[in-house]
Amino acid sequence: MPTIRLPLLFCCFVVIAGCSDNSLLTVSGSISFDGIPVEDGSIAFMPESGSGSGGSAPIVGGKYTAKLMPGQMIVQVYGQRDPTPQEIQAQQNSPTGGGDSMGGRPQKVQIIPQKFNAFSTLRADIQKSQKDLDFALTSE
């Protein structure tokens, strides 16, 4: 058993040392869609190289703050709003019942196009000198 613990302990140390808070940068900014602040959503940063670590943060009132490693990032922005009464009715008439799995509440409606999230074209170069990073997204 001791021979397994030592390599495992070493691997844990390497992972923890590689993700030290000293190398993380705090980036914050505002997010708008068609000139209106995104009130409720999330933003995710993923290394463009496919290796390394990214990060994510909630968007509240059009603002976010994230701790990130420096580097080229793919950015995904998600924003949602409450459904209209017509959308709630359509959700309830759908084969899945339209509610979330936690209690039948209507599902929020995604307001940000896929070109800014699932198929994102957004990129950001996270650097030490950069503290503010705003995204003014448009439907066009």
trRosetta pair geometry for C-beta under 8 A, 3 or more apart (Angstrom, degrees):
i j d omega theta_ij theta_ji phi_ij phi_ji
1 4 5.9 -59 -159 33 42 109
1 5 6.6 39 151 -23 72 107
2 5 5.6 -55 -146 33 38 114
2 6 6.6 39 162 -24 69 102
3 6 6.5 -48 -149 27 30 110
3 7 7.6 19 160 -3 58 103
4 7 6.8 -66 -160 42 34 99
4 8 6.1 27 153 -16 68 118
5 8 5.6 -66 -146 44 30 112
5 9 5.9 33 158 -24 69 108
6 9 5.7 -52 -143 35 27 112
6 10 6.5 29 156 -19 62 105
7 10 5.5 -53 -147 36 34 114
7 11 6.3 36 155 -20 67 103
8 11 5.8 -51 -148 35 32 111
8 12 6.5 33 153 -18 64 105
9 12 5.8 -54 -150 35 31 112
9 13 6.5 33 152 -20 64 105
10 13 5.7 -55 -151 34 32 113
10 14 6.5 32 153 -19 66 104
11 14 5.8 -53 -148 35 32 111
11 15 6.4 31 155 -17 65 106
12 15 5.8 -56 -148 37 31 110
12 16 6.2 26 156 -15 66 110
13 16 5.9 -59 -144 41 29 107
13 17 6.0 27 158 -18 66 111
14 17 5.8 -56 -140 40 27 109
14 18 6.1 26 159 -20 62 111
15 18 5.9 -60 -148 37 26 110
15 19 6.5 0 161 1 62 114
16 19 6.3 -75 -148 48 28 96
16 20 7.6 67 151 -70 60 67
17 20 6.1 -5 -165 -46 39 105
19 23 7.9 -124 -159 54 25 116
19 53 6.4 47 -111 -5 102 162
20 23 5.4 85 74 6 88 97
20 24 7.7 -150 105 -12 51 88
21 24 5.4 -52 -153 24 48 118
21 67 7.6 -29 -141 -179 80 144
23 69 6.2 14 130 -122 104 82
23 70 7.6 -101 174 5 86 92
24 55 8.0 86 -142 -58 113 151
24 67 4.3 27 166 172 131 101
24 68 6.4 129 -155 58 79 18
24 69 6.4 -58 -104 -73 61 53
25 67 7.1 160 74 -155 32 57
25 68 5.6 -35 60 68 84 74
25 69 7.4 100 13 -136 89 11
25 70 6.0 72 -9 -65 133 79
25 126 6.1 165 62 168 135 108
25 127 7.7 134 -110 110 176 17
25 128 6.2 -143 -102 -106 132 48
25 130 7.5 61 153 72 145 80
26 65 6.5 -2 -171 -174 96 98
26 66 7.5 163 -150 85 51 38
26 67 5.6 -28 -93 -98 65 72
26 131 7.0 17 94 -141 79 81
27 65 7.4 166 87 -153 42 52
27 66 5.5 -18 64 64 89 86
27 67 7.8 154 19 -98 73 22
27 68 5.7 -16 11 22 120 120
27 126 6.2 -89 -51 -131 148 105
27 130 6.5 11 -112 120 107 95
27 131 6.6 -168 -118 -160 54 31
27 132 7.6 156 -161 -97 70 10
27 133 5.1 7 179 11 115 122
28 63 6.9 15 -180 -177 102 93
28 64 6.3 -169 -144 95 66 53
28 65 4.0 -16 -97 -102 107 76
28 66 7.3 158 -84 17 55 60
28 131 7.0 -8 33 161 81 73
28 132 6.5 -35 77 -110 68 58
28 133 7.4 146 79 34 20 76
29 63 7.3 -170 103 -143 29 64
29 64 6.5 -8 57 56 66 86
29 132 5.3 112 -91 -171 88 65
29 133 4.3 -104 -35 75 145 50
29 134 4.3 -156 -174 -75 117 50
29 135 6.8 95 118 -3 133 73
30 37 6.7 -68 -173 -120 106 100
30 62 5.2 12 -157 149 92 95
30 63 5.5 -38 -101 -94 68 65
30 64 8.0 152 -103 16 23 74
30 134 4.9 4 52 -126 77 100
30 135 7.7 -150 97 39 50 58
31 37 7.0 91 82 -155 58 65
31 38 4.5 -33 108 28 106 121
31 41 7.2 -98 97 68 148 131
31 43 6.6 -168 -64 -65 148 127
31 59 5.4 -48 41 -135 139 138
31 62 5.9 -158 58 -160 64 58
31 63 7.6 177 15 -84 80 17
31 64 6.4 37 -15 -6 117 113
31 77 6.0 174 -150 -144 138 133
31 79 7.3 -170 128 -71 128 124
31 134 7.4 -170 -72 -160 42 61
31 135 5.0 5 -117 63 77 100
31 137 7.2 11 -170 0 82 109
32 35 6.0 -4 157 -151 130 10
32 36 5.9 154 -161 71 91 27
32 37 5.2 -55 -99 -90 83 41
32 38 6.5 -166 -110 -17 25 77
32 62 6.3 19 -77 -144 73 113
32 135 7.5 -176 32 98 57 61
32 136 5.2 0 59 -124 105 66
32 137 6.7 -173 91 33 52 71
33 36 6.0 -32 67 62 67 83
33 38 5.6 72 -8 -70 104 95
33 79 6.1 -143 -20 45 141 159
33 111 6.2 143 87 127 163 109
33 112 6.0 -126 -95 -96 144 80
33 137 4.8 -20 -106 78 70 105
33 138 7.4 156 -161 -92 54 26
33 139 7.4 68 176 -49 92 82
34 137 7.6 -36 -26 100 53 70
34 138 5.7 96 -85 -132 59 61
34 139 5.5 2 -68 -10 116 100
35 136 7.7 31 -84 -161 45 102
37 61 6.6 0 143 165 140 47
37 62 2.6 -46 -166 -83 118 135
37 63 7.9 -12 -160 -31 125 64
38 41 4.9 -32 156 14 124 135
38 59 5.2 6 104 139 113 145
38 62 5.7 125 48 -105 53 59
38 77 7.3 -168 -31 174 172 115
38 79 3.9 -100 -149 -111 120 137
38 111 7.5 179 -125 76 94 123
38 112 7.2 7 -111 -61 135 116
39 59 7.9 109 110 124 14 96
39 60 7.6 5 176 -160 50 38
39 61 6.0 12 -139 -96 63 33
39 62 6.5 -17 -83 -42 43 73
39 79 7.7 96 41 -161 54 107
39 81 7.4 70 51 -98 113 84
40 59 6.9 125 -175 89 13 87
40 60 7.1 26 -103 -111 53 53
40 79 6.7 112 79 -158 54 69
40 80 5.7 -61 101 66 103 75
40 81 7.0 134 49 -88 114 47
40 108 7.5 -111 110 -150 130 148
41 58 7.4 148 90 -166 38 60
41 59 4.1 -3 68 50 84 123
41 77 6.8 40 143 178 140 74
41 78 4.9 -175 -165 100 100 62
41 79 3.6 -56 -69 -99 145 55
41 80 6.0 144 -89 8 79 68
41 112 7.1 73 -133 -15 150 131
42 56 6.0 20 174 177 111 113
42 57 6.9 172 -154 88 73 36
42 58 5.5 -50 -100 -114 78 46
42 59 5.9 -150 -78 1 20 88
42 77 7.8 -180 92 -150 46 44
42 78 5.0 7 52 55 81 106
43 56 6.5 175 91 -152 48 68
43 57 5.6 -8 57 58 92 82
43 59 5.8 89 -22 -54 95 106
43 64 5.1 2 22 -126 129 177
43 66 6.8 -106 89 -44 109 137
43 75 6.7 -14 -170 -168 98 95
43 76 7.1 159 -157 84 49 54
43 77 5.3 -9 -107 -105 82 72
43 78 7.6 -165 -75 26 39 68
43 135 7.8 157 -117 16 134 144
44 54 6.6 51 174 139 81 132
44 55 7.5 -167 -149 102 56 36
44 56 4.1 -20 -103 -100 74 104
44 75 7.3 154 81 -156 52 47
44 76 4.4 -6 56 56 101 103
44 78 7.9 35 -4 -2 101 103
45 54 4.6 -169 100 -166 67 98
45 55 5.3 7 51 54 105 71
45 56 7.0 -174 18 -78 67 51
45 66 6.5 135 1 134 125 157
45 68 5.4 -8 78 -115 153 135
45 73 4.2 -11 -168 -173 97 145
45 74 7.4 147 -157 71 47 46
45 75 5.8 -15 -101 -101 70 71
45 124 6.8 -64 -124 55 112 124
45 126 7.1 58 -173 -46 150 137
46 54 4.2 -50 -102 -70 42 159
46 73 6.3 128 59 -159 33 81
46 74 4.8 -23 65 58 93 98
46 76 7.2 31 -1 -5 109 108
47 50 6.4 -103 97 2 98 11
47 51 6.2 -71 100 70 147 34
47 52 4.1 108 -65 64 160 111
47 53 7.1 73 -29 50 119 13
47 54 5.7 -137 -20 -64 69 90
47 69 7.6 -16 -76 74 110 120
47 71 5.8 1 -125 110 93 138
47 72 7.1 76 -159 79 61 66
47 73 6.3 -56 -97 -105 33 66
47 74 7.7 11 91 12 14 85
48 71 7.5 -153 23 145 89 98
48 72 4.1 -44 20 116 131 105
48 73 6.2 -147 -32 -106 86 11
48 74 5.4 125 -90 -36 71 84
48 123 6.8 31 -81 -134 132 106
49 52 6.5 68 61 8 114 114
49 71 7.3 -66 3 174 114 133
49 72 7.0 102 -28 64 85 105
52 69 5.9 -138 173 87 115 151
52 71 6.2 24 121 39 170 168
53 69 5.5 103 67 -7 85 134
54 68 7.0 -17 -164 -133 48 97
54 69 7.6 -90 -94 32 27 100
54 73 6.5 120 -125 -135 100 110
55 66 5.0 142 115 -180 122 112
55 67 5.9 -151 -144 77 164 56
55 68 4.7 -133 27 -92 131 76
55 69 7.7 147 -21 4 110 72
56 66 6.8 -102 162 -121 9 125
57 64 4.5 122 103 -173 123 107
57 65 5.9 -161 -159 73 155 39
57 66 3.9 -127 -25 -77 129 89
58 64 6.7 -172 91 -119 38 92
59 62 7.0 7 176 -122 101 12
59 63 7.0 155 -155 71 66 27
59 64 4.8 -49 -97 -64 68 107
59 77 7.6 49 -41 -153 149 89
59 79 6.6 -51 74 -97 145 86
60 63 6.3 -35 70 62 65 79
60 64 7.6 121 18 -85 66 60
68 73 7.1 -33 -170 -67 143 152
68 126 5.1 -90 110 -151 131 163
69 126 7.2 103 96 92 42 140
70 126 5.1 -152 -133 106 46 90
70 127 5.8 60 -142 -110 111 35
70 128 6.5 -27 -87 -44 135 69
71 125 7.6 -96 147 -149 22 58
71 126 5.9 3 45 53 44 98
72 123 6.7 -12 -171 -171 90 107
72 124 7.7 159 -155 85 46 42
72 125 5.6 -22 -98 -104 65 72
72 126 7.8 -165 -75 18 15 76
73 123 6.9 151 81 -159 51 58
73 124 4.9 -18 62 63 103 88
73 125 7.5 175 18 -88 78 23
73 126 5.7 45 -11 -16 124 110
74 120 5.7 123 174 88 97 126
74 122 7.0 103 -171 83 55 70
74 123 6.3 -37 -104 -102 48 68
75 116 8.0 -30 109 -168 88 73
75 120 6.2 -156 80 176 50 146
75 122 3.9 -69 66 114 102 118
75 123 6.6 179 6 -97 95 14
75 124 5.2 64 -45 -6 126 111
75 135 7.1 -164 137 -84 148 144
76 116 7.1 123 -149 145 48 55
76 117 4.5 74 -168 -140 92 56
76 118 7.4 79 -139 -51 122 26
76 120 4.8 -118 -91 -49 71 144
76 122 7.3 172 -72 52 31 119
77 112 5.4 -132 109 -165 91 163
77 116 4.8 -35 50 151 101 110
77 117 5.9 -105 64 -74 44 86
77 120 7.7 118 12 -112 70 120
77 122 6.9 54 -8 7 104 162
77 135 6.2 -157 -66 109 151 157
77 137 6.5 -151 76 -45 152 149
78 110 6.7 -63 -157 -134 86 100
78 112 5.9 -154 -132 44 30 132
78 117 5.1 77 -74 -113 76 141
79 110 7.2 104 74 -159 51 57
79 111 4.8 -56 99 59 100 101
79 112 4.5 102 27 -31 93 110
80 108 3.7 56 163 144 135 127
80 109 6.1 146 -156 69 81 39
80 110 5.6 -44 -95 -94 84 43
80 111 6.3 158 -111 0 26 89
81 108 6.5 150 66 -167 23 91
81 109 5.5 -29 63 61 78 95
81 111 5.5 56 -5 -43 105 128
82 106 7.5 77 -164 87 76 119
82 108 6.5 -61 -94 -120 36 76
82 109 7.4 23 121 15 13 95
83 87 3.6 -129 -170 95 108 123
83 88 5.0 144 104 -56 124 73
83 91 6.7 -13 -166 -17 176 135
83 106 4.9 -103 35 146 129 134
83 107 7.0 63 -36 76 130 56
83 108 7.0 -162 -34 -134 82 28
83 109 5.1 117 -88 -34 74 111
84 87 4.7 96 49 7 74 102
84 88 7.1 -132 95 -6 39 85
85 88 5.6 -51 -147 33 34 114
85 89 6.5 36 154 -20 64 103
86 89 5.7 -52 -151 35 32 113
86 90 6.4 32 151 -18 65 105
87 90 5.5 -51 -145 38 35 112
87 91 6.3 39 153 -22 65 103
87 106 7.4 102 112 -178 91 135
87 109 6.1 -28 177 -69 162 132
88 91 5.7 -53 -149 35 31 112
88 92 6.4 29 153 -18 65 106
88 98 7.3 114 -163 154 48 141
88 106 4.6 -64 -116 -98 90 149
89 92 5.8 -56 -148 37 30 110
89 93 6.4 21 155 -13 64 110
90 93 5.8 -62 -146 42 30 107
90 94 6.7 47 150 -42 63 96
90 98 7.4 145 102 -107 51 138
91 94 5.6 -42 -156 7 35 118
91 97 7.8 12 152 125 77 37
91 98 2.7 119 151 -150 82 124
91 99 7.3 113 143 -52 119 45
91 106 5.5 119 66 -140 156 90
91 107 6.1 -178 -133 27 145 95
92 97 6.9 -9 -139 -173 47 48
92 98 4.7 -85 -63 39 35 147
92 99 7.8 41 -95 -41 70 85
92 106 7.9 -56 -48 -98 87 95
93 98 7.3 45 28 -36 41 135
94 97 6.9 -68 77 14 82 15
94 98 5.0 120 36 -62 108 90
97 104 7.3 -72 147 -125 119 85
98 106 6.3 -19 149 -125 102 70
98 107 6.6 -126 -178 3 62 100
99 103 7.1 -109 167 94 128 40
99 104 3.5 -35 -157 -146 167 43
99 105 5.8 110 -153 47 93 29
99 106 6.5 -65 -107 -80 63 32
99 107 7.1 167 -148 -38 21 78
100 103 7.0 12 74 42 91 62
100 104 7.3 -113 48 -44 58 6
100 105 5.4 -10 24 60 105 85
100 106 7.9 35 -17 108 85 11
100 107 5.8 128 -62 -87 83 76
102 105 7.0 -15 75 18 93 107
110 117 7.9 -100 -166 30 128 158
112 116 5.1 -91 169 77 110 124
112 117 5.8 99 106 -28 117 118
112 137 6.6 22 -136 116 100 161
113 116 5.8 87 71 13 73 97
113 117 7.8 175 102 14 38 92
113 139 6.6 124 -28 -129 126 66
114 117 5.8 -81 -137 58 43 85
114 118 4.5 -37 -151 48 96 104
114 119 4.8 45 144 25 99 99
115 119 5.7 -37 -102 88 43 96
115 120 6.9 95 162 -118 38 32
115 121 5.4 -10 177 2 90 109
116 120 5.7 32 -167 -117 23 81
116 121 7.3 -52 -84 36 49 77
116 122 5.9 51 -139 -24 70 122
116 137 5.4 20 -100 -132 158 141
117 120 5.8 39 -91 -65 4 97
122 135 6.8 8 -137 -128 142 131
124 133 5.9 48 -145 -160 139 142
125 130 7.6 135 98 -17 72 159
126 130 6.4 -137 -150 70 45 131
126 133 7.8 -46 -101 -58 76 154
127 130 4.7 89 57 2 80 108
130 133 6.4 49 164 -61 116 101
